[in-house]
Amino acid sequence: MPLTLFGSPGSGSAAVEMALRAAGVEYELVRASSWEPKSSRMRLFRANPLGQIPTLILLDGTVLTESAAILISLGLQYPQAGLLPKADGERALAIRGLVFIAANCYAAVSVSDYPARWTTSSSSQARDQVRKGARGQLHRSWEIFADTFAGQSVLSVERPGALAFLAVVVSQWSGSRAHLREFRPAFFEALLGLERHPRVAGVLQAQSAKW
């Protein structure tokens, strides 16, 4: 029986797919998202009331949500896959990076994408201001991430792991790559290098072909 992964093109499910493939774990990919009426979104909502993707269902029926939590769990369950470093200090740094992206970058993207949820005003001007503020915070968070993690072994282009997977995927959203190209060009080039690695490129190419 394969694991079940709910996901959609361009979403964080790509990072989990990369991890599952790296670990050699069989999984069924179910296209589902809250914004796609013709997808399996009702099945997704039954598994995860927030309707967020990725959502991963394990063989025993356990439901895993939140990208960082899924990647950390898989890294601990399949240590041979190298999703998390073996050395204590490097593993701690990788986990810090995963939670940093989830708490700062992912969160800001959510505000940017759905500004109406974050203001009591119904005016388009207020929503635009919320979106602008969220994007500014998002891009600042990526600058801090680059200054903290760029060049670290946890973002190695030789054998990328969970942190690299999530950084590659989430940095594609809300104008972050364009900002990094201008303000953190070395990190921008590092992300492009990670995208070319078979562990990463295979999933990105498969998503394009499948969806």
ZALUMDREN-423550 format. One line per 2 residues: number of its first residue (from 1); their letters; for each residue y, x, z of N, C-alpha, C. Coordinates in Angstrom, 1 decimal, always signed. Example, Ala and Ser with C-alpha at 12.3 -4.5 7.8 and 13.67 -1.06 7.14 Angstrom:
BEGIN
1) as) -5.7/+13.2/+7.8/-4.5/+12.3/+7.8/-3.3/+13.2/+7.8 | -2.2/+12.8/+7.1/-1.1/+13.7/+7.1/+0.0/+12.9/+7.9 $
END
This chain:
BEGIN
1) mp) -1.2/+0.8/+0.0/+0.0/+0.0/+0.0/+1.2/+0.9/+0.0 | +2.2/+0.7/-0.9/+3.4/+1.5/-1.0/+4.4/+0.9/+0.0 $
3) lt) +5.4/+1.8/+0.4/+6.5/+1.3/+1.1/+7.4/+0.5/+0.2 | +8.3/-0.3/+0.8/+9.2/-1.2/+0.0/+10.6/-0.7/+0.2 $
5) lf) +11.3/-0.4/-0.9/+12.7/+0.1/-0.8/+13.5/-0.9/-1.6 | +14.5/-1.6/-0.9/+15.4/-2.4/-1.6/+16.6/-1.6/-2.0 $
7) gs) +17.0/-1.7/-3.2/+18.2/-0.9/-3.7/+18.7/-1.5/-5.0 | +19.8/-0.8/-5.5/+20.5/-1.3/-6.7/+21.1/-0.1/-7.3 $
9) pg) +21.4/-0.1/-8.6/+22.1/+1.0/-9.3/+23.4/+1.4/-8.6 | +23.6/+2.7/-8.5/+24.8/+3.2/-8.0/+25.0/+3.1/-6.5 $
11) sg) +23.9/+2.6/-5.8/+24.0/+2.4/-4.3/+23.4/+3.6/-3.6 | +23.4/+3.5/-2.3/+22.9/+4.6/-1.4/+21.4/+4.6/-1.5 $
13) sa) +20.7/+3.6/-2.1/+19.3/+3.7/-2.2/+18.8/+4.9/-3.0 | +19.7/+5.4/-3.9/+19.3/+6.6/-4.6/+18.9/+7.8/-3.7 $
15) av) +19.7/+8.0/-2.6/+19.4/+9.1/-1.7/+18.1/+8.9/-1.1 | +17.7/+7.7/-0.7/+16.4/+7.4/-0.1/+15.3/+7.7/-1.1 $
17) em) +15.5/+7.2/-2.4/+14.5/+7.5/-3.4/+14.3/+9.0/-3.5 | +15.3/+9.8/-3.5/+15.2/+11.3/-3.6/+14.3/+11.8/-2.5 $
19) al) +14.5/+11.3/-1.3/+13.8/+11.7/-0.1/+12.3/+11.3/-0.2 | +12.0/+10.0/-0.7/+10.7/+9.6/-0.8/+9.9/+10.4/-1.9 $
21) ra) +10.6/+10.7/-3.0/+9.9/+11.5/-4.0/+9.6/+12.9/-3.5 | +10.6/+13.5/-2.8/+10.4/+14.8/-2.3/+9.2/+14.9/-1.3 $
23) ag) +9.0/+13.8/-0.6/+7.9/+13.7/+0.4/+6.6/+13.3/-0.2 | +6.7/+12.9/-1.5/+5.4/+12.4/-2.2/+4.9/+11.1/-1.6 $
25) ve) +5.8/+10.3/-1.2/+5.5/+9.0/-0.6/+5.6/+7.9/-1.7 | +4.5/+7.1/-1.8/+4.5/+6.0/-2.8/+5.4/+4.9/-2.3 $
27) ye) +6.2/+4.3/-3.2/+7.0/+3.2/-2.8/+7.2/+2.2/-3.9 | +7.5/+1.0/-3.6/+7.9/+0.0/-4.6/+9.4/-0.2/-4.5 $
29) lv) +10.1/-0.1/-5.6/+11.5/-0.3/-5.6/+11.8/-1.7/-6.0 | +12.5/-2.4/-5.2/+12.9/-3.8/-5.4/+14.4/-3.9/-5.6 $
31) ra) +14.8/-4.3/-6.8/+16.3/-4.5/-7.0/+16.8/-5.6/-6.2 | +17.8/-5.3/-5.3/+18.4/-6.3/-4.5/+19.7/-5.8/-4.0 $
33) ss) +20.7/-6.7/-4.0/+22.0/-6.4/-3.3/+22.7/-7.7/-3.1 | +23.6/-7.7/-2.1/+24.4/-8.9/-1.8/+25.3/-9.3/-2.9 $
35) we) +25.6/-8.4/-3.8/+26.6/-8.7/-4.9/+25.9/-9.1/-6.2 | +24.6/-9.1/-6.2/+23.8/-9.4/-7.5/+23.1/-10.7/-7.3 $
37) pk) +23.6/-11.9/-7.7/+23.0/-13.2/-7.5/+21.5/-13.3/-8.1 | +21.3/-12.5/-9.2/+20.0/-12.6/-9.8/+19.0/-11.6/-9.3 $
39) ss) +19.4/-10.8/-8.3/+18.4/-9.9/-7.8/+17.6/-10.6/-6.6 | +16.8/-9.8/-6.0/+16.0/-10.3/-4.9/+16.7/-10.3/-3.6 $
41) rm) +17.9/-10.8/-3.6/+18.8/-10.6/-2.4/+18.3/-11.5/-1.3 | +17.7/-12.6/-1.5/+17.3/-13.5/-0.4/+16.1/-12.8/+0.3 $
43) rl) +15.3/-12.1/-0.4/+14.2/-11.3/+0.2/+14.8/-10.2/+1.0 | +15.9/-9.6/+0.5/+16.6/-8.5/+1.2/+17.2/-9.1/+2.5 $
45) fr) +17.8/-10.2/+2.5/+18.4/-10.8/+3.7/+17.4/-11.2/+4.7 | +16.2/-11.5/+4.3/+15.2/-11.8/+5.3/+14.8/-10.6/+6.0 $
47) an) +14.8/-9.4/+5.3/+14.4/-8.2/+6.0/+15.6/-7.6/+6.7 | +16.8/-7.8/+6.2/+18.0/-7.2/+6.8/+19.1/-8.2/+6.8 $
49) pl) +19.4/-8.9/+7.9/+20.4/-10.0/+7.9/+21.8/-9.6/+7.3 | +22.1/-8.3/+7.4/+23.4/-7.8/+6.9/+23.4/-7.7/+5.3 $
51) gq) +22.2/-7.7/+4.8/+22.1/-7.7/+3.3/+22.5/-6.3/+2.8 | +22.4/-5.3/+3.6/+22.8/-3.9/+3.1/+21.6/-3.2/+2.5 $
53) ip) +22.0/-2.3/+1.6/+21.0/-1.4/+1.0/+21.5/+0.0/+1.1 | +20.6/+0.9/+1.3/+19.1/+0.7/+1.2/+18.5/+0.1/+2.5 $
55) tl) +17.5/-0.6/+2.3/+16.6/-1.1/+3.4/+15.2/-0.7/+3.0 | +14.5/-0.1/+3.9/+13.1/+0.4/+3.7/+12.2/-0.3/+4.7 $
57) il) +11.1/-0.8/+4.1/+10.0/-1.4/+4.9/+8.8/-0.5/+4.9 | +8.4/-0.1/+6.1/+7.3/+0.8/+6.3/+6.0/+0.1/+6.2 $
59) ld) +4.9/+0.8/+6.2/+3.6/+0.2/+6.0/+3.2/-0.8/+7.1 | +3.7/-0.5/+8.3/+3.4/-1.4/+9.4/+4.4/-2.5/+9.6 $
61) gt) +5.3/-2.7/+8.6/+6.2/-3.8/+8.6/+7.5/-3.4/+9.3 | +7.7/-2.2/+9.9/+8.9/-1.8/+10.5/+10.0/-1.7/+9.4 $
63) vl) +11.2/-2.3/+9.8/+12.3/-2.3/+8.9/+13.3/-1.2/+9.3 | +13.6/-0.3/+8.3/+14.5/+0.7/+8.5/+15.8/+0.4/+7.7 $
65) te) +16.9/+0.5/+8.3/+18.2/+0.3/+7.7/+19.1/+1.5/+8.0 | +20.3/+1.5/+7.4/+21.3/+2.6/+7.5/+20.7/+3.9/+6.9 $
67) sa) +21.4/+4.3/+5.9/+21.0/+5.5/+5.1/+20.7/+6.7/+5.9 | +21.6/+7.1/+6.8/+21.4/+8.3/+7.6/+20.1/+8.1/+8.5 $
69) ai) +19.9/+6.9/+9.1/+18.8/+6.7/+9.9/+17.5/+6.8/+9.1 | +17.5/+6.3/+7.9/+16.3/+6.3/+7.1/+16.0/+7.7/+6.7 $
71) li) +17.0/+8.5/+6.3/+16.7/+9.9/+5.9/+16.3/+10.8/+7.1 | +16.9/+10.6/+8.2/+16.4/+11.3/+9.4/+15.0/+11.0/+9.8 $
73) sl) +14.7/+9.7/+9.7/+13.3/+9.2/+10.0/+12.3/+9.8/+9.1 | +12.6/+9.8/+7.8/+11.7/+10.4/+6.8/+11.6/+11.9/+7.0 $
75) gl) +12.7/+12.5/+7.3/+12.7/+14.0/+7.6/+11.8/+14.4/+8.7 | +11.8/+13.6/+9.8/+10.9/+13.8/+10.9/+9.5/+13.5/+10.6 $
77) qy) +9.2/+12.4/+9.8/+7.9/+12.0/+9.6/+7.2/+12.9/+8.6 | +7.9/+13.5/+7.6/+7.4/+14.3/+6.6/+8.0/+15.7/+6.6 $
79) pq) +7.8/+16.5/+7.6/+8.4/+17.8/+7.8/+8.1/+18.7/+6.6 | +7.0/+18.6/+6.0/+6.6/+19.5/+4.9/+7.5/+19.3/+3.7 $
81) ag) +8.2/+18.2/+3.6/+9.1/+17.9/+2.4/+10.4/+18.7/+2.5 | +10.7/+19.2/+3.6/+12.0/+20.0/+3.7/+13.2/+19.1/+3.7 $
83) ll) +13.1/+17.9/+4.1/+14.3/+17.0/+4.1/+15.2/+17.4/+5.2 | +14.7/+17.9/+6.3/+15.5/+18.4/+7.4/+15.0/+19.9/+7.6 $
85) pk) +15.9/+20.8/+8.0/+15.6/+22.2/+8.2/+14.6/+22.3/+9.4 | +13.8/+23.3/+9.4/+12.9/+23.6/+10.5/+13.6/+24.2/+11.7 $
87) ad) +14.5/+25.1/+11.4/+15.3/+25.8/+12.6/+16.1/+24.7/+13.3 | +16.1/+24.9/+14.6/+16.8/+23.9/+15.5/+18.2/+23.7/+15.1 $
89) ge) +18.9/+24.9/+15.0/+20.4/+24.8/+14.8/+20.7/+24.2/+13.4 | +20.0/+24.6/+12.4/+20.2/+24.1/+11.1/+19.9/+22.6/+11.0 $
91) ra) +18.8/+22.2/+11.7/+18.4/+20.8/+11.7/+19.5/+19.9/+12.4 | +20.0/+20.5/+13.5/+21.1/+19.8/+14.2/+22.3/+19.6/+13.3 $
93) la) +22.6/+20.7/+12.5/+23.8/+20.6/+11.6/+23.6/+19.6/+10.5 | +22.3/+19.5/+10.0/+22.1/+18.6/+8.9/+22.2/+17.1/+9.5 $
95) ir) +21.7/+16.9/+10.7/+21.8/+15.6/+11.2/+23.2/+15.2/+11.5 | +24.0/+16.2/+12.0/+25.4/+16.0/+12.2/+26.1/+15.6/+10.8 $
97) gl) +25.7/+16.3/+9.8/+26.3/+15.9/+8.5/+25.9/+14.6/+8.0 | +24.7/+14.2/+8.2/+24.3/+12.8/+7.8/+25.0/+11.7/+8.5 $
99) vf) +25.2/+11.9/+9.8/+25.9/+10.9/+10.6/+27.4/+11.0/+10.3 | +27.9/+12.1/+10.0/+29.3/+12.2/+9.6/+29.6/+11.4/+8.3 $
101) ia) +28.7/+11.5/+7.3/+28.9/+10.8/+6.1/+28.8/+9.3/+6.4 | +27.8/+8.9/+7.2/+27.6/+7.5/+7.5/+28.8/+6.9/+8.3 $
103) an) +29.3/+7.6/+9.3/+30.3/+7.1/+10.2/+31.7/+7.2/+9.5 | +31.9/+8.1/+8.7/+33.3/+8.3/+8.2/+33.4/+7.9/+6.7 $
105) cy) +32.6/+8.5/+5.8/+32.7/+8.3/+4.4/+32.2/+6.9/+4.0 | +31.0/+6.6/+4.4/+30.4/+5.3/+4.1/+31.2/+4.2/+4.6 $
107) aa) +31.7/+4.3/+5.9/+32.5/+3.3/+6.5/+33.8/+3.0/+5.8 | +34.4/+4.1/+5.4/+35.7/+4.0/+4.6/+35.5/+3.3/+3.3 $
109) vs) +34.4/+3.7/+2.6/+34.1/+3.0/+1.3/+33.9/+1.5/+1.5 | +33.3/+1.1/+2.6/+33.1/-0.3/+2.9/+34.4/-1.0/+3.0 $
111) vs) +35.4/-0.4/+3.7/+36.7/-1.0/+3.8/+37.4/-1.0/+2.5 | +37.3/+0.1/+1.7/+38.0/+0.1/+0.4/+37.4/-0.9/-0.5 $
113) dy) +36.1/-1.2/-0.5/+35.5/-2.1/-1.4/+35.7/-3.6/-1.0 | +35.8/-3.8/+0.3/+36.0/-5.2/+0.8/+37.2/-5.3/+1.7 $
115) pa) +38.4/-5.0/+1.2/+39.6/-5.0/+2.1/+39.9/-6.4/+2.8 | +39.5/-7.5/+2.2/+39.7/-8.8/+2.8/+39.0/-8.9/+4.1 $
117) rw) +38.0/-8.2/+4.3/+37.2/-8.3/+5.6/+38.0/-7.6/+6.7 | +39.0/-6.8/+6.4/+39.6/-5.9/+7.4/+41.1/-6.3/+7.6 $
119) tt) +41.5/-7.5/+7.1/+42.9/-7.9/+7.4/+42.8/-9.5/+7.6 | +43.7/-10.0/+8.4/+43.8/-11.4/+8.6/+44.7/-12.0/+7.5 $
121) ss) +45.4/-11.2/+6.8/+46.4/-11.6/+5.8/+45.6/-12.0/+4.5 | +46.1/-13.1/+3.9/+45.5/-13.5/+2.6/+46.3/-12.9/+1.4 $
123) ss) +47.3/-12.2/+1.6/+48.1/-11.6/+0.5/+47.4/-10.5/-0.2 | +47.6/-10.4/-1.5/+47.0/-9.3/-2.2/+47.7/-8.0/-1.8 $
125) qa) +48.9/-8.0/-1.5/+49.6/-6.8/-1.1/+49.0/-6.2/+0.2 | +48.7/-7.1/+1.1/+48.1/-6.6/+2.4/+46.7/-6.0/+2.1 $
127) rd) +46.0/-6.6/+1.2/+44.6/-6.1/+0.9/+44.7/-4.8/+0.2 | +45.7/-4.6/-0.7/+45.9/-3.4/-1.4/+46.3/-2.3/-0.5 $
129) qv) +47.1/-2.6/+0.6/+47.5/-1.6/+1.5/+46.2/-1.1/+2.4 | +45.4/-2.1/+2.7/+44.1/-1.7/+3.4/+43.3/-0.8/+2.6 $
131) rk) +43.1/-1.2/+1.3/+42.3/-0.4/+0.4/+42.9/+1.0/+0.2 | +44.2/+1.1/+0.1/+44.9/+2.4/-0.1/+44.7/+3.3/+1.1 $
133) ga) +44.8/+2.7/+2.3/+44.7/+3.4/+3.6/+43.2/+3.9/+3.7 | +42.3/+3.0/+3.4/+40.9/+3.4/+3.5/+40.5/+4.5/+2.6 $
135) rg) +41.0/+4.5/+1.4/+40.7/+5.6/+0.4/+41.4/+6.9/+0.8 | +42.5/+6.8/+1.4/+43.2/+8.0/+1.9/+42.3/+8.6/+3.0 $
137) ql) +41.8/+7.8/+3.9/+41.0/+8.3/+5.0/+39.7/+8.8/+4.5 | +39.1/+8.1/+3.5/+37.9/+8.6/+2.9/+38.0/+10.0/+2.3 $
139) hr) +39.1/+10.2/+1.5/+39.2/+11.5/+0.9/+39.5/+12.6/+1.9 | +40.2/+12.2/+2.9/+40.5/+13.2/+4.0/+39.1/+13.6/+4.7 $
141) sw) +38.3/+12.6/+4.9/+37.0/+12.8/+5.5/+36.1/+13.8/+4.6 | +36.2/+13.6/+3.3/+35.5/+14.5/+2.4/+36.0/+15.9/+2.4 $
143) ei) +37.3/+16.1/+2.6/+37.9/+17.4/+2.8/+37.3/+18.1/+4.0 | +37.3/+17.3/+5.1/+36.7/+17.9/+6.3/+35.3/+18.2/+6.2 $
145) fa) +34.5/+17.3/+5.5/+33.1/+17.6/+5.3/+33.0/+18.9/+4.5 | +33.7/+19.0/+3.4/+33.7/+20.2/+2.6/+34.0/+21.5/+3.4 $
147) dt) +35.0/+21.4/+4.2/+35.4/+22.6/+5.0/+34.3/+22.9/+6.1 | +33.6/+21.9/+6.5/+32.6/+22.2/+7.5/+31.2/+22.6/+7.0 $
149) fa) +30.8/+22.0/+5.9/+29.4/+22.1/+5.4/+29.2/+22.9/+4.1 | +30.3/+23.0/+3.3/+30.1/+23.8/+2.1/+29.7/+25.2/+2.4 $
151) gq) +28.8/+25.7/+1.6/+28.3/+27.0/+1.8/+27.2/+27.2/+2.8 | +26.9/+26.1/+3.6/+25.9/+26.1/+4.6/+24.5/+26.0/+4.0 $
153) sv) +23.5/+26.5/+4.6/+22.2/+26.4/+4.0/+21.7/+25.0/+3.9 | +22.2/+24.1/+4.7/+21.8/+22.7/+4.7/+22.2/+22.0/+3.4 $
155) ls) +23.1/+22.6/+2.6/+23.5/+22.1/+1.3/+23.0/+23.1/+0.2 | +21.9/+23.7/+0.4/+21.4/+24.7/-0.5/+21.0/+24.0/-1.8 $
157) ve) +21.4/+24.7/-2.9/+21.1/+24.2/-4.3/+19.7/+24.6/-4.7 | +19.0/+25.5/-3.9/+17.7/+25.9/-4.2/+16.6/+24.9/-3.8 $
159) rp) +16.8/+24.3/-2.7/+15.9/+23.2/-2.3/+16.7/+22.1/-1.5 | +17.4/+21.3/-2.2/+18.2/+20.3/-1.4/+17.4/+19.4/-0.6 $
161) ga) +18.0/+19.0/+0.5/+17.3/+18.1/+1.4/+18.1/+16.8/+1.6 | +17.9/+16.2/+2.8/+18.5/+14.9/+3.0/+20.0/+14.9/+3.0 $
163) la) +20.6/+15.9/+3.6/+22.1/+15.9/+3.6/+22.6/+16.1/+2.2 | +22.0/+16.9/+1.4/+22.5/+17.1/+0.0/+22.3/+15.8/-0.8 $
165) fl) +21.2/+15.1/-0.6/+20.9/+13.8/-1.3/+22.1/+12.8/-1.0 | +22.4/+12.7/+0.3/+23.4/+11.7/+0.7/+24.8/+12.1/+0.2 $
167) av) +25.1/+13.4/+0.3/+26.4/+13.9/-0.1/+26.6/+13.6/-1.6 | +25.6/+13.9/-2.4/+25.7/+13.7/-3.8/+26.0/+12.3/-4.2 $
169) vv) +25.3/+11.4/-3.5/+25.4/+10.0/-3.9/+26.7/+9.4/-3.4 | +27.0/+9.5/-2.1/+28.2/+8.9/-1.6/+29.5/+9.5/-2.1 $
171) sq) +29.5/+10.7/-2.5/+30.7/+11.3/-3.0/+31.1/+10.8/-4.4 | +30.2/+10.1/-5.0/+30.5/+9.5/-6.3/+31.4/+8.3/-6.3 $
173) ws) +31.6/+7.8/-5.1/+32.3/+6.5/-4.9/+33.8/+6.6/-4.6 | +34.5/+5.6/-5.0/+35.9/+5.4/-4.6/+36.8/+6.6/-4.9 $
175) gs) +36.6/+7.2/-6.0/+37.5/+8.3/-6.4/+37.3/+9.6/-5.7 | +36.2/+9.7/-4.9/+36.1/+10.9/-4.1/+35.9/+12.2/-4.9 $
177) ra) +35.1/+12.1/-6.0/+34.9/+13.2/-6.8/+36.2/+13.7/-7.5 | +37.0/+12.8/-8.0/+38.2/+13.2/-8.6/+39.1/+13.9/-7.5 $
179) hl) +39.1/+13.4/-6.3/+39.9/+14.0/-5.3/+39.4/+15.4/-4.9 | +38.1/+15.5/-4.8/+37.5/+16.8/-4.5/+37.7/+17.8/-5.6 $
181) re) +37.6/+17.4/-6.9/+37.9/+18.3/-8.0/+39.2/+19.0/-7.8 | +40.2/+18.2/-7.4/+41.6/+18.8/-7.2/+41.8/+19.6/-5.9 $
183) fr) +41.2/+19.0/-4.8/+41.6/+19.6/-3.5/+40.5/+20.5/-2.9 | +39.3/+20.3/-3.4/+38.2/+21.2/-2.9/+37.3/+21.5/-4.1 $
185) pa) +37.8/+22.3/-5.0/+37.1/+22.5/-6.3/+35.8/+23.2/-6.1 | +35.7/+24.1/-5.2/+34.4/+24.8/-5.0/+33.3/+23.9/-4.5 $
187) ff) +33.7/+23.0/-3.6/+32.7/+22.0/-3.2/+32.3/+21.0/-4.3 | +33.3/+20.6/-5.1/+33.1/+19.8/-6.2/+32.0/+20.4/-7.2 $
189) ea) +32.2/+21.7/-7.4/+31.2/+22.4/-8.3/+29.9/+22.5/-7.7 | +29.8/+22.6/-6.3/+28.5/+22.7/-5.6/+27.8/+21.3/-5.8 $
191) ll) +28.6/+20.2/-5.7/+27.9/+18.9/-5.9/+27.3/+18.8/-7.3 | +28.1/+19.3/-8.3/+27.5/+19.2/-9.7/+26.3/+20.1/-9.8 $
193) gl) +26.2/+21.2/-9.1/+25.0/+22.0/-9.1/+23.9/+21.3/-8.4 | +24.1/+20.6/-7.3/+23.0/+19.9/-6.7/+22.5/+18.8/-7.6 $
195) er) +23.4/+18.1/-8.3/+23.0/+17.1/-9.2/+22.0/+17.6/-10.3 | +22.1/+18.8/-10.6/+21.2/+19.4/-11.7/+19.8/+19.7/-11.1 $
197) hp) +19.6/+19.8/-9.8/+18.3/+20.1/-9.3/+17.3/+19.0/-9.6 | +16.1/+19.3/-9.9/+15.1/+18.3/-10.2/+14.9/+17.3/-9.1 $
199) rv) +15.0/+17.6/-7.9/+14.9/+16.7/-6.8/+15.9/+15.6/-6.8 | +17.1/+15.9/-7.4/+18.2/+15.0/-7.5/+18.3/+14.4/-8.8 $
201) ag) +18.3/+15.2/-9.9/+18.4/+14.7/-11.2/+17.4/+13.7/-11.6 | +16.1/+13.9/-11.2/+15.1/+13.0/-11.5/+15.4/+11.6/-11.1 $
203) vl) +15.9/+11.4/-9.9/+16.2/+10.0/-9.5/+17.4/+9.5/-10.2 | +18.4/+10.3/-10.4/+19.6/+9.8/-11.1/+19.2/+9.4/-12.6 $
205) qa) +18.4/+10.2/-13.2/+18.0/+9.8/-14.6/+17.1/+8.6/-14.6 | +16.2/+8.5/-13.6/+15.3/+7.3/-13.6/+16.1/+6.1/-13.3 $
207) qs) +17.1/+6.1/-12.5/+17.9/+4.9/-12.2/+18.6/+4.5/-13.5 | +19.1/+5.4/-14.3/+19.8/+5.0/-15.5/+18.8/+4.4/-16.5 $
209) ak) +17.6/+5.0/-16.6/+16.6/+4.5/-17.5/+16.0/+3.1/-17.1 | +15.8/+3.0/-15.7/+15.1/+1.8/-15.2/+16.1/+0.6/-15.1 $
211) w) +17.3/+0.9/-14.8/+18.3/-0.2/-14.5/+19.4/-0.2/-15.5 $
END
